[in-house]
Each structure stands twice: as structure tokens, then as C-alpha cells.
Amino acid sequence: MTLLFKALLGALVVVLIALLSKTRNYYIAGLLPLFPTFALLAHYIVGSERGSEALRMTILFGIWAVIPYLVYLISLYGFVGAMRLPLALSSAVVCWGLAAWLLIIVWRRWYGLN
């Protein structure tokens, strides 16, 4: 049941993004992915299954996780002017992946996690 709820919530966000992208306020579609839909789910699951200390660590990591998204946006902004859209999007996702990988490596070393 919870898996179905998560899927429906994700589908709702996708539909809202598609609808907003067709309006004269299309730029708001860029704000909707930042609504904490999946963060709410993750925080609930971690908090209920692992406790408040694990939840606090997850929240702190989430704060730092904004950096890869920022890398994605900055790189996409530059790539869109120089490449076709599919290649620009793919390249920006690669940049996000590298930034996320680096964040995980640094996080593990900083907090001594293996």
C-alpha cells in the first residue's frame, strides 16, 4: 500500500509539472521538483524506522545534497546554449552524478562511515 501511495504521489507531481509548463507561468514548473515530496517520505521512513538521530543525520545530508542539484542547474544553464537539449540534459545529469559521488565520498570520510 505504501509503495502505491509513493507512486501516486510521484505521478501527481509529474502531472502538475506538465500542467504548469503549459501555462504563462511555465517557470514555476522548475520550483515544483523542489517540493519535498520524496523528502517527506524519506524523513518519515528514516524517522520511524531508525529514530531521531538517524533522521537528524539524514536531514543534514539533505542540506548538503543541494550542492549536486546546484551543479546540475548551473551546468545545464551553460550547456543549453551550446548543445542540443537531449545532450545538454544528459551532460548536466553526468555533472550531477559526479557532484553527488563526490559529496558521498566526502561525507563518508568526514563522518567516518564505510
Jmol script that loads the backbone (N, CA, C; Angstrom):
load data "model"
ATOM      1  N   MET A   1       0.819  -1.210   0.000  1.00  0.00           N
ATOM      2  CA  MET A   1       0.000   0.000   0.000  1.00  0.00           C
ATOM      3  C   MET A   1       0.854   1.261   0.000  1.00  0.00           C
ATOM      4  N   THR A   2       1.914   1.282   0.820  1.00  0.00           N
ATOM      5  CA  THR A   2       2.751   2.486   0.854  1.00  0.00           C
ATOM      6  C   THR A   2       3.484   2.688  -0.470  1.00  0.00           C
ATOM      7  N   LEU A   3       3.850   1.587  -1.137  1.00  0.00           N
ATOM      8  CA  LEU A   3       4.503   1.712  -2.433  1.00  0.00           C
ATOM      9  C   LEU A   3       3.554   2.334  -3.450  1.00  0.00           C
ATOM     10  N   LEU A   4       2.308   1.940  -3.419  1.00  0.00           N
ATOM     11  CA  LEU A   4       1.303   2.515  -4.313  1.00  0.00           C
ATOM     12  C   LEU A   4       1.116   4.001  -4.023  1.00  0.00           C
ATOM     13  N   PHE A   5       1.058   4.361  -2.743  1.00  0.00           N
ATOM     14  CA  PHE A   5       0.918   5.771  -2.352  1.00  0.00           C
ATOM     15  C   PHE A   5       2.093   6.597  -2.865  1.00  0.00           C
ATOM     16  N   LYS A   6       3.306   6.076  -2.722  1.00  0.00           N
ATOM     17  CA  LYS A   6       4.503   6.782  -3.197  1.00  0.00           C
ATOM     18  C   LYS A   6       4.449   6.976  -4.709  1.00  0.00           C
ATOM     19  N   ALA A   7       4.038   5.939  -5.413  1.00  0.00           N
ATOM     20  CA  ALA A   7       3.942   6.017  -6.873  1.00  0.00           C
ATOM     21  C   ALA A   7       2.903   7.050  -7.298  1.00  0.00           C
ATOM     22  N   LEU A   8       1.766   7.071  -6.626  1.00  0.00           N
ATOM     23  CA  LEU A   8       0.718   8.051  -6.947  1.00  0.00           C
ATOM     24  C   LEU A   8       1.166   9.471  -6.644  1.00  0.00           C
ATOM     25  N   LEU A   9       1.872   9.649  -5.557  1.00  0.00           N
ATOM     26  CA  LEU A   9       2.389  10.966  -5.201  1.00  0.00           C
ATOM     27  C   LEU A   9       3.382  11.456  -6.252  1.00  0.00           C
ATOM     28  N   GLY A  10       4.270  10.572  -6.676  1.00  0.00           N
ATOM     29  CA  GLY A  10       5.232  10.919  -7.725  1.00  0.00           C
ATOM     30  C   GLY A  10       4.546  11.250  -9.037  1.00  0.00           C
ATOM     31  N   ALA A  11       3.542  10.469  -9.382  1.00  0.00           N
ATOM     32  CA  ALA A  11       2.788  10.714 -10.619  1.00  0.00           C
ATOM     33  C   ALA A  11       2.059  12.052 -10.551  1.00  0.00           C
ATOM     34  N   LEU A  12       1.525  12.378  -9.396  1.00  0.00           N
ATOM     35  CA  LEU A  12       0.843  13.665  -9.226  1.00  0.00           C
ATOM     36  C   LEU A  12       1.800  14.832  -9.458  1.00  0.00           C
ATOM     37  N   VAL A  13       2.996  14.728  -8.946  1.00  0.00           N
ATOM     38  CA  VAL A  13       3.990  15.797  -9.142  1.00  0.00           C
ATOM     39  C   VAL A  13       4.325  15.934 -10.622  1.00  0.00           C
ATOM     40  N   VAL A  14       4.487  14.820 -11.323  1.00  0.00           N
ATOM     41  CA  VAL A  14       4.790  14.856 -12.763  1.00  0.00           C
ATOM     42  C   VAL A  14       3.653  15.518 -13.534  1.00  0.00           C
ATOM     43  N   VAL A  15       2.421  15.170 -13.208  1.00  0.00           N
ATOM     44  CA  VAL A  15       1.263  15.776 -13.879  1.00  0.00           C
ATOM     45  C   VAL A  15       1.216  17.285 -13.614  1.00  0.00           C
ATOM     46  N   LEU A  16       1.457  17.684 -12.372  1.00  0.00           N
ATOM     47  CA  LEU A  16       1.462  19.119 -12.043  1.00  0.00           C
ATOM     48  C   LEU A  16       2.554  19.863 -12.799  1.00  0.00           C
ATOM     49  N   ILE A  17       3.738  19.261 -12.921  1.00  0.00           N
ATOM     50  CA  ILE A  17       4.827  19.883 -13.684  1.00  0.00           C
ATOM     51  C   ILE A  17       4.407  20.047 -15.145  1.00  0.00           C
ATOM     52  N   ALA A  18       3.817  19.008 -15.720  1.00  0.00           N
ATOM     53  CA  ALA A  18       3.378  19.073 -17.121  1.00  0.00           C
ATOM     54  C   ALA A  18       2.323  20.154 -17.304  1.00  0.00           C
ATOM     55  N   LEU A  19       1.379  20.253 -16.388  1.00  0.00           N
ATOM     56  CA  LEU A  19       0.339  21.279 -16.489  1.00  0.00           C
ATOM     57  C   LEU A  19       0.924  22.685 -16.340  1.00  0.00           C
ATOM     58  N   LEU A  20       1.797  22.869 -15.373  1.00  0.00           N
ATOM     59  CA  LEU A  20       2.406  24.183 -15.161  1.00  0.00           C
ATOM     60  C   LEU A  20       3.267  24.611 -16.347  1.00  0.00           C
ATOM     61  N   SER A  21       3.930  23.658 -16.989  1.00  0.00           N
ATOM     62  CA  SER A  21       4.806  24.007 -18.112  1.00  0.00           C
ATOM     63  C   SER A  21       4.019  24.552 -19.303  1.00  0.00           C
ATOM     64  N   LYS A  22       2.722  24.344 -19.340  1.00  0.00           N
ATOM     65  CA  LYS A  22       1.883  24.828 -20.438  1.00  0.00           C
ATOM     66  C   LYS A  22       1.245  26.187 -20.138  1.00  0.00           C
ATOM     67  N   THR A  23       1.452  26.716 -18.940  1.00  0.00           N
ATOM     68  CA  THR A  23       0.857  27.994 -18.574  1.00  0.00           C
ATOM     69  C   THR A  23       1.814  29.138 -18.879  1.00  0.00           C
ATOM     70  N   ARG A  24       1.335  30.370 -18.732  1.00  0.00           N
ATOM     71  CA  ARG A  24       2.237  31.505 -18.954  1.00  0.00           C
ATOM     72  C   ARG A  24       3.231  31.652 -17.814  1.00  0.00           C
ATOM     73  N   ASN A  25       2.974  30.969 -16.710  1.00  0.00           N
ATOM     74  CA  ASN A  25       3.910  30.925 -15.591  1.00  0.00           C
ATOM     75  C   ASN A  25       4.711  29.618 -15.613  1.00  0.00           C
ATOM     76  N   TYR A  26       5.166  29.217 -16.802  1.00  0.00           N
ATOM     77  CA  TYR A  26       5.866  27.956 -17.022  1.00  0.00           C
ATOM     78  C   TYR A  26       7.076  27.778 -16.119  1.00  0.00           C
ATOM     79  N   TYR A  27       7.724  28.860 -15.724  1.00  0.00           N
ATOM     80  CA  TYR A  27       8.941  28.789 -14.907  1.00  0.00           C
ATOM     81  C   TYR A  27       8.673  28.197 -13.528  1.00  0.00           C
ATOM     82  N   ILE A  28       7.424  28.239 -13.083  1.00  0.00           N
ATOM     83  CA  ILE A  28       7.084  27.652 -11.782  1.00  0.00           C
ATOM     84  C   ILE A  28       7.266  26.133 -11.827  1.00  0.00           C
ATOM     85  N   ALA A  29       7.234  25.552 -13.021  1.00  0.00           N
ATOM     86  CA  ALA A  29       7.490  24.115 -13.161  1.00  0.00           C
ATOM     87  C   ALA A  29       8.883  23.764 -12.636  1.00  0.00           C
ATOM     88  N   GLY A  30       9.801  24.712 -12.614  1.00  0.00           N
ATOM     89  CA  GLY A  30      11.130  24.482 -12.059  1.00  0.00           C
ATOM     90  C   GLY A  30      11.151  24.486 -10.538  1.00  0.00           C
ATOM     91  N   LEU A  31      10.114  25.021  -9.927  1.00  0.00           N
ATOM     92  CA  LEU A  31      10.021  25.044  -8.468  1.00  0.00           C
ATOM     93  C   LEU A  31       9.404  23.749  -7.929  1.00  0.00           C
ATOM     94  N   LEU A  32       8.491  23.184  -8.681  1.00  0.00           N
ATOM     95  CA  LEU A  32       7.760  22.011  -8.203  1.00  0.00           C
ATOM     96  C   LEU A  32       8.644  20.810  -7.877  1.00  0.00           C
ATOM     97  N   PRO A  33       9.687  20.519  -8.656  1.00  0.00           N
ATOM     98  CA  PRO A  33      10.536  19.376  -8.269  1.00  0.00           C
ATOM     99  C   PRO A  33      11.218  19.581  -6.918  1.00  0.00           C
ATOM    100  N   LEU A  34      11.285  20.816  -6.463  1.00  0.00           N
ATOM    101  CA  LEU A  34      11.908  21.081  -5.176  1.00  0.00           C
ATOM    102  C   LEU A  34      10.928  20.968  -4.016  1.00  0.00           C
ATOM    103  N   PHE A  35       9.644  20.744  -4.312  1.00  0.00           N
ATOM    104  CA  PHE A  35       8.697  20.477  -3.240  1.00  0.00           C
ATOM    105  C   PHE A  35       9.136  19.175  -2.578  1.00  0.00           C
ATOM    106  N   PRO A  36       9.179  19.135  -1.270  1.00  0.00           N
ATOM    107  CA  PRO A  36       9.791  17.977  -0.599  1.00  0.00           C
ATOM    108  C   PRO A  36       8.931  16.712  -0.577  1.00  0.00           C
ATOM    109  N   THR A  37       8.339  16.366  -1.696  1.00  0.00           N
ATOM    110  CA  THR A  37       7.501  15.169  -1.782  1.00  0.00           C
ATOM    111  C   THR A  37       8.260  13.937  -1.299  1.00  0.00           C
ATOM    112  N   PHE A  38       9.377  13.669  -1.929  1.00  0.00           N
ATOM    113  CA  PHE A  38      10.135  12.466  -1.604  1.00  0.00           C
ATOM    114  C   PHE A  38      10.925  12.643  -0.318  1.00  0.00           C
ATOM    115  N   ALA A  39      11.301  13.868  -0.007  1.00  0.00           N
ATOM    116  CA  ALA A  39      11.974  14.121   1.267  1.00  0.00           C
ATOM    117  C   ALA A  39      11.035  13.816   2.431  1.00  0.00           C
ATOM    118  N   LEU A  40       9.765  14.194   2.289  1.00  0.00           N
ATOM    119  CA  LEU A  40       8.789  13.883   3.334  1.00  0.00           C
ATOM    120  C   LEU A  40       8.703  12.373   3.566  1.00  0.00           C
ATOM    121  N   LEU A  41       8.640  11.644   2.476  1.00  0.00           N
ATOM    122  CA  LEU A  41       8.578  10.189   2.583  1.00  0.00           C
ATOM    123  C   LEU A  41       9.852   9.629   3.220  1.00  0.00           C
ATOM    124  N   ALA A  42      11.003  10.089   2.737  1.00  0.00           N
ATOM    125  CA  ALA A  42      12.277   9.598   3.266  1.00  0.00           C
ATOM    126  C   ALA A  42      12.420   9.936   4.743  1.00  0.00           C
ATOM    127  N   HIS A  43      12.056  11.154   5.105  1.00  0.00           N
ATOM    128  CA  HIS A  43      12.190  11.562   6.508  1.00  0.00           C
ATOM    129  C   HIS A  43      11.241  10.772   7.410  1.00  0.00           C
ATOM    130  N   TYR A  44      10.053  10.511   6.926  1.00  0.00           N
ATOM    131  CA  TYR A  44       9.115   9.713   7.715  1.00  0.00           C
ATOM    132  C   TYR A  44       9.647   8.294   7.904  1.00  0.00           C
ATOM    133  N   ILE A  45      10.115   7.699   6.820  1.00  0.00           N
ATOM    134  CA  ILE A  45      10.603   6.317   6.887  1.00  0.00           C
ATOM    135  C   ILE A  45      11.828   6.217   7.794  1.00  0.00           C
ATOM    136  N   VAL A  46      12.811   7.099   7.591  1.00  0.00           N
ATOM    137  CA  VAL A  46      14.022   7.059   8.421  1.00  0.00           C
ATOM    138  C   VAL A  46      13.672   7.351   9.877  1.00  0.00           C
ATOM    139  N   GLY A  47      12.850   8.368  10.103  1.00  0.00           N
ATOM    140  CA  GLY A  47      12.490   8.736  11.467  1.00  0.00           C
ATOM    141  C   GLY A  47      11.725   7.644  12.195  1.00  0.00           C
ATOM    142  N   SER A  48      10.841   6.953  11.492  1.00  0.00           N
ATOM    143  CA  SER A  48      10.040   5.913  12.150  1.00  0.00           C
ATOM    144  C   SER A  48      10.795   4.596  12.267  1.00  0.00           C
ATOM    145  N   GLU A  49      11.733   4.329  11.369  1.00  0.00           N
ATOM    146  CA  GLU A  49      12.439   3.051  11.399  1.00  0.00           C
ATOM    147  C   GLU A  49      13.800   3.126  12.090  1.00  0.00           C
ATOM    148  N   ARG A  50      14.449   4.299  12.043  1.00  0.00           N
ATOM    149  CA  ARG A  50      15.810   4.391  12.575  1.00  0.00           C
ATOM    150  C   ARG A  50      15.945   5.347  13.753  1.00  0.00           C
ATOM    151  N   GLY A  51      14.939   6.172  13.996  1.00  0.00           N
ATOM    152  CA  GLY A  51      14.991   7.071  15.139  1.00  0.00           C
ATOM    153  C   GLY A  51      15.421   8.487  14.792  1.00  0.00           C
ATOM    154  N   SER A  52      15.355   9.347  15.795  1.00  0.00           N
ATOM    155  CA  SER A  52      15.575  10.778  15.559  1.00  0.00           C
ATOM    156  C   SER A  52      17.030  11.122  15.236  1.00  0.00           C
ATOM    157  N   GLU A  53      17.983  10.382  15.789  1.00  0.00           N
ATOM    158  CA  GLU A  53      19.388  10.698  15.493  1.00  0.00           C
ATOM    159  C   GLU A  53      19.716  10.399  14.031  1.00  0.00           C
ATOM    160  N   ALA A  54      19.223   9.275  13.518  1.00  0.00           N
ATOM    161  CA  ALA A  54      19.413   8.948  12.104  1.00  0.00           C
ATOM    162  C   ALA A  54      18.677   9.953  11.225  1.00  0.00           C
ATOM    163  N   LEU A  55      17.516  10.384  11.680  1.00  0.00           N
ATOM    164  CA  LEU A  55      16.759  11.387  10.924  1.00  0.00           C
ATOM    165  C   LEU A  55      17.523  12.706  10.871  1.00  0.00           C
ATOM    166  N   ARG A  56      18.102  13.105  11.990  1.00  0.00           N
ATOM    167  CA  ARG A  56      18.898  14.350  12.001  1.00  0.00           C
ATOM    168  C   ARG A  56      20.079  14.259  11.039  1.00  0.00           C
ATOM    169  N   MET A  57      20.735  13.101  10.983  1.00  0.00           N
ATOM    170  CA  MET A  57      21.861  12.909  10.060  1.00  0.00           C
ATOM    171  C   MET A  57      21.360  12.956   8.613  1.00  0.00           C
ATOM    172  N   THR A  58      20.200  12.359   8.360  1.00  0.00           N
ATOM    173  CA  THR A  58      19.605  12.380   7.016  1.00  0.00           C
ATOM    174  C   THR A  58      19.261  13.808   6.605  1.00  0.00           C
ATOM    175  N   ILE A  59      18.724  14.585   7.528  1.00  0.00           N
ATOM    176  CA  ILE A  59      18.390  15.978   7.239  1.00  0.00           C
ATOM    177  C   ILE A  59      19.650  16.774   6.937  1.00  0.00           C
ATOM    178  N   LEU A  60      20.698  16.573   7.725  1.00  0.00           N
ATOM    179  CA  LEU A  60      21.960  17.283   7.492  1.00  0.00           C
ATOM    180  C   LEU A  60      22.537  16.927   6.123  1.00  0.00           C
ATOM    181  N   PHE A  61      22.494  15.641   5.782  1.00  0.00           N
ATOM    182  CA  PHE A  61      22.970  15.237   4.467  1.00  0.00           C
ATOM    183  C   PHE A  61      22.116  15.873   3.368  1.00  0.00           C
ATOM    184  N   GLY A  62      20.814  15.963   3.607  1.00  0.00           N
ATOM    185  CA  GLY A  62      19.919  16.601   2.640  1.00  0.00           C
ATOM    186  C   GLY A  62      20.267  18.061   2.399  1.00  0.00           C
ATOM    187  N   ILE A  63      20.707  18.734   3.449  1.00  0.00           N
ATOM    188  CA  ILE A  63      21.132  20.126   3.283  1.00  0.00           C
ATOM    189  C   ILE A  63      22.316  20.203   2.323  1.00  0.00           C
ATOM    190  N   TRP A  64      23.287  19.322   2.511  1.00  0.00           N
ATOM    191  CA  TRP A  64      24.447  19.298   1.625  1.00  0.00           C
ATOM    192  C   TRP A  64      24.099  18.781   0.231  1.00  0.00           C
ATOM    193  N   ALA A  65      23.039  17.984   0.127  1.00  0.00           N
ATOM    194  CA  ALA A  65      22.646  17.411  -1.159  1.00  0.00           C
ATOM    195  C   ALA A  65      22.126  18.461  -2.140  1.00  0.00           C
ATOM    196  N   VAL A  66      21.923  19.659  -1.663  1.00  0.00           N
ATOM    197  CA  VAL A  66      21.515  20.746  -2.554  1.00  0.00           C
ATOM    198  C   VAL A  66      22.664  21.095  -3.515  1.00  0.00           C
ATOM    199  N   ILE A  67      23.888  20.833  -3.101  1.00  0.00           N
ATOM    200  CA  ILE A  67      25.047  21.173  -3.939  1.00  0.00           C
ATOM    201  C   ILE A  67      25.028  20.447  -5.283  1.00  0.00           C
ATOM    202  N   PRO A  68      24.837  19.119  -5.338  1.00  0.00           N
ATOM    203  CA  PRO A  68      24.769  18.478  -6.657  1.00  0.00           C
ATOM    204  C   PRO A  68      23.634  19.030  -7.529  1.00  0.00           C
ATOM    205  N   TYR A  69      22.509  19.365  -6.919  1.00  0.00           N
ATOM    206  CA  TYR A  69      21.415  19.943  -7.701  1.00  0.00           C
ATOM    207  C   TYR A  69      21.824  21.299  -8.262  1.00  0.00           C
ATOM    208  N   LEU A  70      22.517  22.076  -7.471  1.00  0.00           N
ATOM    209  CA  LEU A  70      23.017  23.369  -7.938  1.00  0.00           C
ATOM    210  C   LEU A  70      24.019  23.183  -9.086  1.00  0.00           C
ATOM    211  N   VAL A  71      24.875  22.189  -8.967  1.00  0.00           N
ATOM    212  CA  VAL A  71      25.818  21.867 -10.050  1.00  0.00           C
ATOM    213  C   VAL A  71      25.043  21.497 -11.311  1.00  0.00           C
ATOM    214  N   TYR A  72      23.991  20.711 -11.164  1.00  0.00           N
ATOM    215  CA  TYR A  72      23.147  20.339 -12.305  1.00  0.00           C
ATOM    216  C   TYR A  72      22.569  21.586 -12.979  1.00  0.00           C
ATOM    217  N   LEU A  73      21.975  22.471 -12.184  1.00  0.00           N
ATOM    218  CA  LEU A  73      21.336  23.664 -12.751  1.00  0.00           C
ATOM    219  C   LEU A  73      22.340  24.584 -13.429  1.00  0.00           C
ATOM    220  N   ILE A  74      23.469  24.813 -12.789  1.00  0.00           N
ATOM    221  CA  ILE A  74      24.485  25.706 -13.366  1.00  0.00           C
ATOM    222  C   ILE A  74      25.039  25.120 -14.653  1.00  0.00           C
ATOM    223  N   SER A  75      25.340  23.817 -14.637  1.00  0.00           N
ATOM    224  CA  SER A  75      25.884  23.202 -15.856  1.00  0.00           C
ATOM    225  C   SER A  75      24.830  23.172 -16.961  1.00  0.00           C
ATOM    226  N   LEU A  76      23.584  22.870 -16.634  1.00  0.00           N
ATOM    227  CA  LEU A  76      22.528  22.861 -17.650  1.00  0.00           C
ATOM    228  C   LEU A  76      22.335  24.246 -18.251  1.00  0.00           C
ATOM    229  N   TYR A  77      22.396  25.263 -17.413  1.00  0.00           N
ATOM    230  CA  TYR A  77      22.260  26.639 -17.904  1.00  0.00           C
ATOM    231  C   TYR A  77      23.327  26.929 -18.963  1.00  0.00           C
ATOM    232  N   GLY A  78      24.542  26.489 -18.722  1.00  0.00           N
ATOM    233  CA  GLY A  78      25.611  26.683 -19.705  1.00  0.00           C
ATOM    234  C   GLY A  78      25.478  25.777 -20.914  1.00  0.00           C
ATOM    235  N   PHE A  79      25.098  24.525 -20.698  1.00  0.00           N
ATOM    236  CA  PHE A  79      25.015  23.560 -21.793  1.00  0.00           C
ATOM    237  C   PHE A  79      23.883  23.874 -22.769  1.00  0.00           C
ATOM    238  N   VAL A  80      22.777  24.426 -22.283  1.00  0.00           N
ATOM    239  CA  VAL A  80      21.617  24.679 -23.148  1.00  0.00           C
ATOM    240  C   VAL A  80      21.977  25.631 -24.284  1.00  0.00           C
ATOM    241  N   GLY A  81      22.862  26.562 -24.037  1.00  0.00           N
ATOM    242  CA  GLY A  81      23.264  27.497 -25.084  1.00  0.00           C
ATOM    243  C   GLY A  81      24.240  26.914 -26.086  1.00  0.00           C
ATOM    244  N   ALA A  82      24.861  25.773 -25.750  1.00  0.00           N
ATOM    245  CA  ALA A  82      25.912  25.233 -26.599  1.00  0.00           C
ATOM    246  C   ALA A  82      25.586  23.870 -27.216  1.00  0.00           C
ATOM    247  N   MET A  83      24.545  23.194 -26.744  1.00  0.00           N
ATOM    248  CA  MET A  83      24.249  21.828 -27.193  1.00  0.00           C
ATOM    249  C   MET A  83      22.760  21.666 -27.480  1.00  0.00           C
ATOM    250  N   ARG A  84      22.450  20.589 -28.174  1.00  0.00           N
ATOM    251  CA  ARG A  84      21.043  20.221 -28.329  1.00  0.00           C
ATOM    252  C   ARG A  84      20.509  19.808 -26.965  1.00  0.00           C
ATOM    253  N   LEU A  85      19.207  19.970 -26.786  1.00  0.00           N
ATOM    254  CA  LEU A  85      18.604  19.742 -25.477  1.00  0.00           C
ATOM    255  C   LEU A  85      18.882  18.360 -24.884  1.00  0.00           C
ATOM    256  N   PRO A  86      18.695  17.259 -25.640  1.00  0.00           N
ATOM    257  CA  PRO A  86      18.959  15.943 -25.026  1.00  0.00           C
ATOM    258  C   PRO A  86      20.404  15.788 -24.538  1.00  0.00           C
ATOM    259  N   LEU A  87      21.360  16.291 -25.307  1.00  0.00           N
ATOM    260  CA  LEU A  87      22.761  16.206 -24.903  1.00  0.00           C
ATOM    261  C   LEU A  87      23.039  17.122 -23.716  1.00  0.00           C
ATOM    262  N   ALA A  88      22.440  18.306 -23.718  1.00  0.00           N
ATOM    263  CA  ALA A  88      22.613  19.227 -22.590  1.00  0.00           C
ATOM    264  C   ALA A  88      22.068  18.611 -21.305  1.00  0.00           C
ATOM    265  N   LEU A  89      20.879  18.018 -21.374  1.00  0.00           N
ATOM    266  CA  LEU A  89      20.288  17.381 -20.202  1.00  0.00           C
ATOM    267  C   LEU A  89      21.135  16.201 -19.726  1.00  0.00           C
ATOM    268  N   SER A  90      21.577  15.384 -20.663  1.00  0.00           N
ATOM    269  CA  SER A  90      22.412  14.232 -20.304  1.00  0.00           C
ATOM    270  C   SER A  90      23.725  14.677 -19.666  1.00  0.00           C
ATOM    271  N   SER A  91      24.333  15.696 -20.230  1.00  0.00           N
ATOM    272  CA  SER A  91      25.598  16.201 -19.693  1.00  0.00           C
ATOM    273  C   SER A  91      25.406  16.786 -18.298  1.00  0.00           C
ATOM    274  N   ALA A  92      24.312  17.489 -18.090  1.00  0.00           N
ATOM    275  CA  ALA A  92      24.032  18.062 -16.772  1.00  0.00           C
ATOM    276  C   ALA A  92      23.779  16.959 -15.745  1.00  0.00           C
ATOM    277  N   VAL A  93      23.136  15.872 -16.173  1.00  0.00           N
ATOM    278  CA  VAL A  93      22.917  14.739 -15.265  1.00  0.00           C
ATOM    279  C   VAL A  93      24.251  14.093 -14.895  1.00  0.00           C
ATOM    280  N   VAL A  94      25.161  14.005 -15.851  1.00  0.00           N
ATOM    281  CA  VAL A  94      26.504  13.480 -15.551  1.00  0.00           C
ATOM    282  C   VAL A  94      27.193  14.381 -14.526  1.00  0.00           C
ATOM    283  N   CYS A  95      27.072  15.696 -14.701  1.00  0.00           N
ATOM    284  CA  CYS A  95      27.649  16.635 -13.728  1.00  0.00           C
ATOM    285  C   CYS A  95      27.024  16.434 -12.350  1.00  0.00           C
ATOM    286  N   TRP A  96      25.706  16.242 -12.312  1.00  0.00           N
ATOM    287  CA  TRP A  96      25.030  15.969 -11.040  1.00  0.00           C
ATOM    288  C   TRP A  96      25.579  14.683 -10.417  1.00  0.00           C
ATOM    289  N   GLY A  97      25.731  13.648 -11.241  1.00  0.00           N
ATOM    290  CA  GLY A  97      26.241  12.365 -10.751  1.00  0.00           C
ATOM    291  C   GLY A  97      27.632  12.483 -10.158  1.00  0.00           C
ATOM    292  N   LEU A  98      28.496  13.228 -10.837  1.00  0.00           N
ATOM    293  CA  LEU A  98      29.856  13.426 -10.323  1.00  0.00           C
ATOM    294  C   LEU A  98      29.843  14.212  -9.013  1.00  0.00           C
ATOM    295  N   ALA A  99      29.027  15.254  -8.957  1.00  0.00           N
ATOM    296  CA  ALA A  99      28.933  16.051  -7.729  1.00  0.00           C
ATOM    297  C   ALA A  99      28.339  15.223  -6.588  1.00  0.00           C
ATOM    298  N   ALA A 100      27.339  14.401  -6.886  1.00  0.00           N
ATOM    299  CA  ALA A 100      26.730  13.546  -5.867  1.00  0.00           C
ATOM    300  C   ALA A 100      27.734  12.504  -5.373  1.00  0.00           C
ATOM    301  N   TRP A 101      28.479  11.916  -6.287  1.00  0.00           N
ATOM    302  CA  TRP A 101      29.509  10.938  -5.929  1.00  0.00           C
ATOM    303  C   TRP A 101      30.556  11.581  -5.025  1.00  0.00           C
ATOM    304  N   LEU A 102      31.005  12.773  -5.395  1.00  0.00           N
ATOM    305  CA  LEU A 102      31.992  13.484  -4.589  1.00  0.00           C
ATOM    306  C   LEU A 102      31.431  13.812  -3.204  1.00  0.00           C
ATOM    307  N   LEU A 103      30.173  14.243  -3.158  1.00  0.00           N
ATOM    308  CA  LEU A 103      29.538  14.541  -1.879  1.00  0.00           C
ATOM    309  C   LEU A 103      29.505  13.295  -0.985  1.00  0.00           C
ATOM    310  N   ILE A 104      29.151  12.151  -1.547  1.00  0.00           N
ATOM    311  CA  ILE A 104      29.085  10.910  -0.768  1.00  0.00           C
ATOM    312  C   ILE A 104      30.466  10.529  -0.249  1.00  0.00           C
ATOM    313  N   ILE A 105      31.485  10.648  -1.090  1.00  0.00           N
ATOM    314  CA  ILE A 105      32.859  10.323  -0.677  1.00  0.00           C
ATOM    315  C   ILE A 105      33.287  11.229   0.477  1.00  0.00           C
ATOM    316  N   VAL A 106      33.083  12.534   0.320  1.00  0.00           N
ATOM    317  CA  VAL A 106      33.469  13.489   1.357  1.00  0.00           C
ATOM    318  C   VAL A 106      32.670  13.238   2.640  1.00  0.00           C
ATOM    319  N   TRP A 107      31.380  12.996   2.507  1.00  0.00           N
ATOM    320  CA  TRP A 107      30.510  12.750   3.663  1.00  0.00           C
ATOM    321  C   TRP A 107      30.990  11.527   4.448  1.00  0.00           C
ATOM    322  N   ARG A 108      31.292  10.461   3.744  1.00  0.00           N
ATOM    323  CA  ARG A 108      31.735   9.237   4.411  1.00  0.00           C
ATOM    324  C   ARG A 108      33.059   9.454   5.142  1.00  0.00           C
ATOM    325  N   ARG A 109      33.962  10.175   4.521  1.00  0.00           N
ATOM    326  CA  ARG A 109      35.261  10.436   5.186  1.00  0.00           C
ATOM    327  C   ARG A 109      35.078  11.352   6.374  1.00  0.00           C
ATOM    328  N   TRP A 110      34.233  12.361   6.234  1.00  0.00           N
ATOM    329  CA  TRP A 110      34.022  13.346   7.308  1.00  0.00           C
ATOM    330  C   TRP A 110      33.391  12.698   8.529  1.00  0.00           C
ATOM    331  N   TYR A 111      32.411  11.814   8.285  1.00  0.00           N
ATOM    332  CA  TYR A 111      31.703  11.180   9.390  1.00  0.00           C
ATOM    333  C   TYR A 111      32.193   9.767   9.705  1.00  0.00           C
ATOM    334  N   GLY A 112      33.257   9.331   9.031  1.00  0.00           N
ATOM    335  CA  GLY A 112      33.840   8.030   9.331  1.00  0.00           C
ATOM    336  C   GLY A 112      32.936   6.859   8.996  1.00  0.00           C
ATOM    337  N   LEU A 113      32.114   7.002   7.989  1.00  0.00           N
ATOM    338  CA  LEU A 113      31.201   5.925   7.574  1.00  0.00           C
ATOM    339  C   LEU A 113      31.849   5.087   6.478  1.00  0.00           C
ATOM    340  N   ASN A 114      31.554   3.830   6.457  1.00  0.00           N
ATOM    341  CA  ASN A 114      32.094   2.972   5.398  1.00  0.00           C
ATOM    342  C   ASN A 114      31.032   2.311   4.624  1.00  0.00           C
TER     343      ASN A 114
END
end "model"
wireframe off; spacefill off
backbone 0.3
color backbone group
